[in-house]
Amino acid sequence: MQLTSILNSIEKYKGFVYDEVIFDRKAFKKTLLIHVRPRVGSKGYCSGCGVKGRHYDTLAPRRFQYVPLWAILVFLVYAMRRIDCRTCGVTVEMVPWADGKKRMTRSFQWFLAGWAKRLCWSDVAAAFQTSWSTVYRAVEGAVEWGLARHDLADITAIGVDEIHWGKAGGFLTLVYQIDGHRKRLLWIGQHRSKATIEAFFKWYGKERAANLQFVCSDMWKPYLRAIAKRASAAIHVLDRFHVMSHFSKAIDKVRAGEVKKMKSRGLNPVLKGSRWCWLKRPENLTETQGDTLKELLRLNLRTVKSYLLKEDFNNFWEYTYRKSAARFLDKWCSRTMYSKIDPMKDVARMLRAHRDLLLNWFDAKGQVSVGSVEGMNNKAKTTTKKSYGFRTYKAIRVAYYHALGDLPEPEFTHRFC
Ligand SMILES: [Zn+2]
């Protein structure tokens, strides 16, 4: 079977013919050149207005990179016609295998973008003998295409999340759809300021915001204020994962303080290197970590007390009714206020200050899935980890949308990956 027969069966372009195929084994990298020519008598389309026009002249042949085959680089080679268009004047024709002035075929672009969902971008570049920036451009093109066709219907629940990014304690704000039937990244913005969250609501639109039933967020003030104002009809829920992260931070503080104190008294700082024992759920500890924890629990330390308070608070989320949960919360807070452990007292104060929002959890229970924001946050972190070279906001934005946005993709007659 001829190569052109295969191409005709997987990717046929109306008005064009696959012509001669040349295998250049002497090139720096082995290359397959597939020549394309216009079908006899067919007219080209103006790239300005998309209307057929008269042939003006022909430019020098140009290479468009195609999906590689057996580690051989593949290019379509085509001499673009110039069209004498009645509306636009003389323009270069539009070709169906590439967008605008791009030197990459659409097939290759979506091929690279598909692999970039599974591997980190530098691995994709190495595997298919191309550069990081080519992979980036492919993904960027895919994201642009998807965003232009973003479907924002049927969203009833959103989660507002923040993620560390960049130097000097920078943040990004990520807004997810967290409905039972669909979870995805909807929007991303720089920083976590009032302006950031206001920009989200402006983009999202008043009408859509009015239709939201649930909004999940952490206790960050600018978020709380904007959500109360812009999505006032929704039940505002404080996300469990973010609430519990305040406990982890508090325990960390207590532990660090205690290590310091023990050292200054010349005692063996048994807590050193035990950080993970206190932050992990008991069932997730390794055997050694479990033994260390047992050892530590035998000592009556403030870290231990804090740890037990946190473990006890986990019961809060198990309640079914708002009232009984409220009773538990109030009791827990007053007990903690007597603990004499300042970081934990700060947690209790914070919980008291957000009592109503915390209790909204029980109105939304069963309707907003528990781990949605946490799950999306973990996926976002994995994307950041894979992010060799995503130093600019533009690149990280493209990476997040690509990995988490569940964006639409065009229908192809043949899928290369
Ligand atoms: Zn035109």
Residues whose N, C-alpha, C, O or C-beta is under 5 A from the ligand:
A	BS01	ZN	C46 G48 C49 G50 C85 T87 C88
